[in-house]
Amino acid sequence: MDQRCFQKSELLEKFPNMGKVLPETRLPSIIETMVGKYRLIYNVSKDNTIEIMAIRHSSRPLSEF
């Protein structure tokens, strides 16, 4: 799991908007992408800087975060 997250985060550096808008927020800067069964949730700033906010198992609701 760790290696896949690192690989995905490196890919996000090149393609920051490759995920989809997080449905729970509907904010265009809060995006998620899947890594196996995990949701990698991140923020994309105006200068395309990535900030990973959470990695959550897809079976767990974000309300438990």
FENURBEL-V278815 format. One record per run of one state. SS is the DSSP state (2 for helix, 1 for strand, 0 for the rest). FROM is the first residue (numbers start at 1). LEN is the number of residues. If there is no record, write none. Layout:
ss/from/len
SS/FROM/LEN
SS/FROM/LEN
This chain:
ss/from/len
0/1/1
2/2/13
0/15/5
1/20/2
0/22/8
1/30/6
0/36/2
1/38/7
0/45/5
1/50/8
0/58/4
2/62/3
0/65/1
